[in-house]
Amino acid sequence: MMKLGITMNELCRSHLMIQGFNQGGQRVMGIIKIELVIGDLKSNTLFHVIDAKTSYNLLFGRPWVHENGKVPSTLHQCSKFYRGGVKKSLGKVKPFTEAKSHFADGI
């Protein structure tokens, strides 16, 4: 949020509580709708902002994925969608730091 220059005053109030992967609750600081641009895809997207250390900067839910026709692949670190032909959005090749990778790779 700070990297994008968004201030707390720009957030709309929310009483939503998000349940994390560890079953712990996290109260939403606020919500904001901004235009998200990923390659050729532009989407006005509602974000629920939390204050937490995570291995990701944002997390897309199934409603957003389906609404935008995205097909995500965590294995290939990319997603594809159709807009006048198949488009591909590439992610980071190594999305996790060494310190965080044990959470992602532990089996």
C-alpha positions as MATLAB code, in Angstrom:
seq = 'MMKLGITMNELCRSHLMIQGFNQGGQRVMGIIKIELVIGDLKSNTLFHVIDAKTSYNLLFGRPWVHENGKVPSTLHQCSKFYRGGVKKSLGKVKPFTEAKSHFADGI';
ca = [
       0.000    0.000    0.000;
       2.798    2.391    0.910;
       4.748    1.493   -2.261;
       1.678    2.491   -4.295;
       1.347    5.785   -2.405;
      -2.035    4.868   -0.924;
      -2.754    6.433    2.463;
      -4.977    5.126    5.267;
      -7.394    8.002    4.539;
      -8.117    6.489    1.110;
      -9.339    3.199    2.583;
     -13.051    2.634    3.181;
     -14.000    1.150    6.534;
     -14.577   -2.561    6.840;
     -15.509   -4.844    9.722;
     -14.426   -7.967    7.848;
     -12.300  -10.576    9.616;
     -10.139  -12.742    7.344;
      -9.246  -16.242    8.460;
      -5.689  -17.155    7.521;
      -4.111  -20.439    6.526;
      -3.083  -20.964   10.167;
      -6.761  -20.587   11.230;
      -5.941  -17.271   12.942;
      -8.139  -14.236   12.346;
      -6.889  -10.954   10.874;
      -9.047   -7.826   10.907;
      -9.163   -5.897    7.633;
      -7.714   -2.377    7.933;
      -9.951   -1.159    5.119;
     -10.939   -1.707    1.506;
     -10.061    0.131   -1.670;
     -11.008   -0.226   -5.336;
      -8.181    0.456   -7.769;
      -7.483   -0.279  -11.417;
      -5.257   -3.326  -11.638;
      -3.155   -3.728  -14.789;
      -1.464   -7.070  -15.470;
      -0.031   -7.055  -18.982;
      -3.002   -6.614  -21.346;
      -5.582   -7.186  -18.591;
      -7.170   -4.154  -16.918;
      -9.625   -4.681  -14.086;
     -11.189   -2.443  -11.439;
     -10.501   -4.560   -8.385;
     -11.641   -4.359   -4.769;
      -8.815   -5.054   -2.307;
      -9.169   -5.927    1.372;
      -6.053   -4.512    3.080;
      -4.482   -6.308    6.049;
      -1.333   -5.657    8.066;
       0.515   -8.977    8.004;
       3.833  -10.457    6.935;
       3.102  -12.818    4.068;
       5.068  -14.418    1.256;
       2.849  -12.577   -1.275;
       1.808   -8.972   -1.892;
      -1.750   -9.733   -2.954;
      -3.979  -12.747   -3.211;
      -6.653  -13.212   -5.878;
      -9.794  -15.117   -4.977;
     -11.776  -17.411   -7.232;
     -14.426  -14.755   -8.000;
     -11.744  -12.407   -9.438;
     -10.024  -15.258  -11.307;
     -13.319  -16.398  -12.882;
     -14.573  -12.875  -13.622;
     -11.375  -12.108  -15.538;
     -11.083  -15.508  -17.237;
      -7.646  -16.157  -15.736;
      -6.119  -19.632  -15.542;
      -3.385  -19.452  -12.872;
      -0.519  -21.939  -12.573;
       1.584  -21.825   -9.416;
       3.789  -24.571  -10.898;
       4.696  -22.435  -13.925;
       4.476  -19.073  -12.079;
       2.202  -17.587  -14.726;
      -1.423  -17.149  -15.660;
      -3.204  -17.156  -18.988;
      -6.378  -15.469  -20.198;
      -8.169  -14.869  -23.495;
      -8.490  -11.331  -24.925;
      -8.488  -11.533  -28.737;
      -6.134  -14.479  -28.420;
      -4.391  -16.238  -25.548;
      -2.393  -13.842  -23.338;
       0.139  -14.901  -20.727;
       1.198  -13.023  -17.570;
       4.508  -14.141  -16.091;
       5.255  -14.075  -12.365;
       8.545  -14.273  -10.534;
      10.610  -17.334  -11.434;
      11.592  -17.744   -7.758;
       8.733  -16.189   -5.767;
      10.015  -17.244   -2.350;
      13.179  -16.253   -0.532;
      15.292  -19.039    0.942;
      13.870  -18.277    4.380;
      10.278  -18.584    3.117;
      10.777  -21.521    0.756;
      10.567  -24.154    3.493;
       6.885  -23.236    3.931;
       6.217  -23.653    0.219;
       8.310  -26.746   -0.431;
       7.697  -28.787    2.733;
       5.968  -32.077    1.987;
];
